[in-house]
Amino acid sequence: MRLRINPAAGTIKPLAKHVLIVDDEKRIRDVVEYALEKDGYRVSSVADGLEALAAVERDPPDLVLLDVMLPGLDGLSVCRKIRSQRATPILFLSARADEVDRIVGLELGGDDYLVKPFSPRELVARVRAVLRRFEATGGATAPEARPLRNGQLSLDLERHEATFSGQRVQLTATEFAVLAALLERPGVVLSRAQLLQRAYADDLHVTERTLDSHVRRIRAKFRGLGGDPITTVHGVGYKASDA
């Protein structure tokens, strides 16, 4: 956790979470920025994809709000580039409501997907939920937390790192949360409803189809290394694969 020291008061306070808004509509940037700052976040904003990548390098955010339709470099491409280097949570903003668009965004590494128009209150709730998920799986874990292990797979909750056979696997905050929920109960089959409750906590906006998208992406990443950490139990749910 990042801290701010106030010499005059002699106190140490947590730094506000930094959210980067990436949207080419100034009206939306202004509305979102106002809502997030009112809720205590530090906010910065840019209007196109290339600016977004530069901003992420210059001042790494705790979460990125990313419009899909952007000039220069679209949001999906921006997400792909960020994901190749960072596990920073990404929440997509889009006017596209089709399910296939949602799935594509999640498959590329997005942690959530919010359709325009949206209420500022719902947006703030989604931001809170995604950041809570990230912190619960590493960002604010107690120092004594031990890694979760299953065979060649290891999840370091403190560092928010996943490794398989000694190789680092880049997972999003949501993917990490799903895998951690399964590894916490090795061999136990969790229904989709149970896994949603354990991995997504009180985020009421997540659907079973969203969960399935994250599971597919997790499995694809590990299969590239010769493993598969999740077993599908047809008609029931998912469990951690046998070690």
C-alpha positions, -999 to 999 in steps of 0.1 A, spaced: 0 0 0 13 34 -9 14 59 19 15 97 22 34 113 51 21 145 66 50 161 85 28 188 101 3 164 115 28 136 121 5 111 105 8 86 77 -22 81 54 -28 58 25 -25 75 -9 -57 78 -29 -61 52 -56 -52 65 -90 -77 59 -118 -68 67 -155 -98 76 -177 -93 69 -214 -122 83 -235 -124 106 -265 -156 123 -253 -148 152 -230 -183 152 -215 -179 116 -203 -144 123 -190 -157 153 -170 -186 134 -155 -165 103 -146 -137 124 -132 -161 143 -110 -178 112 -97 -145 94 -89 -128 125 -73 -159 129 -51 -155 93 -40 -119 100 -30 -99 88 -60 -70 106 -77 -80 109 -114 -61 116 -146 -76 114 -181 -65 112 -218 -84 112 -251 -68 85 -272 -51 52 -271 -15 63 -277 -18 89 -250 -32 62 -227 -1 40 -232 22 69 -225 2 79 -194 4 43 -180 42 44 -183 45 79 -169 23 75 -139 11 39 -135 -26 39 -124 -43 15 -100 -71 10 -125 -78 20 -161 -113 30 -174 -109 23 -211 -133 32 -239 -134 7 -267 -138 31 -296 -108 54 -296 -90 75 -322 -55 64 -332 -54 31 -313 -86 14 -302 -93 3 -267 -89 -34 -274 -54 -28 -287 -46 -6 -257 -58 -34 -234 -36 -59 -252 -5 -38 -249 -11 -30 -212 -18 -67 -205 15 -77 -221 34 -59 -193 10 -52 -164 -18 -68 -143 -34 -33 -138 -72 -38 -135 -90 -26 -167 -127 -17 -168 -140 -12 -204 -165 15 -212 -184 10 -245 -216 20 -263 -216 -16 -277 -240 -37 -257 -238 -69 -277 -227 -99 -257 -200 -108 -282 -183 -74 -276 -184 -80 -239 -168 -114 -243 -141 -101 -266 -132 -74 -241 -130 -99 -213 -111 -124 -234 -84 -98 -241 -79 -92 -204 -105 -68 -192 -117 -72 -157 -152 -57 -163 -173 -42 -190 -197 -13 -185 -221 -2 -213 -229 34 -221 -249 52 -210 -243 44 -174 -249 61 -141 -220 76 -123 -231 58 -92 -229 24 -110 -195 33 -124 -181 41 -90 -195 8 -76 -178 -11 -104 -145 6 -98 -147 -2 -61 -156 -38 -68 -127 -44 -93 -102 -27 -69 -115 -47 -40 -110 -79 -60 -74 -69 -69 -66 -61 -33 -82 -93 -19 -58 -113 -41 -26 -95 -34 -28 -57 -32 -36 -56 5 -29 -91 17 -16 -95 52 22 -101 54 18 -136 68 -3 -148 39 12 -179 23 13 -187 -14 -14 -211 -27 2 -241 -44 -11 -270 -64 15 -291 -82 36 -269 -105 12 -239 -99 18 -213 -73 -1 -181 -65 18 -155 -44 -10 -135 -28 13 -108 -15 29 -101 -48 -1 -109 -69 20 -133 -90 12 -166 -106 39 -191 -117 37 -225 -134 67 -247 -134 88 -217 -125 75 -195 -153 56 -163 -146 20 -162 -158 4 -128 -163 -31 -128 -149 -56 -100 -145 -70 -91 -111 -102 -110 -119 -84 -141 -133 -62 -142 -103 -92 -140 -80 -110 -169 -98 -79 -191 -96 -73 -182 -60 -108 -191 -51 -104 -226 -66 -70 -232 -51 -82 -223 -16 -104 -254 -18 -83 -280 -38 -104 -309 -51 -137 -293 -42 -161 -286 -71 -176 -251 -69 -208 -244 -88 -207 -212 -109 -229 -195 -83 -204 -205 -55 -174 -194 -76 -191 -161 -84 -197 -155 -47 -162 -164 -36 -142 -148 -64 -163 -117 -71 -175 -110 -35 -204 -85 -36 -201 -75 -72 -237 -81 -83 -230 -72 -119 -210 -103 -128 -228 -130 -148 -220 -167 -153 -211 -160 -189 -186 -135 -177 -171 -161 -153 -169 -186 -182 -150 -161 -203 -124 -156 -175 -121 -193 -170 -114 -198 -207 -87 -171 -207 -70 -186 -176 -69 -221 -192 -56 -207 -225 -27 -190 -207 -16 -221 -188 -21 -245 -217 5 -224 -235 29 -237 -209 17 -273 -210 -7 -272 -180 -43 -266 -172 -52 -255 -136 -89 -258 -139 -111 -288 -145 -147 -284 -158 -172 -307 -141 -200 -307 -166 -234 -298 -152 -219 -288 -119 -191 -262 -121 -153 -260 -118 -125 -273 -96 -87 -269 -93 -71 -296 -115 -54 -325 -97 -18 -318 -88 
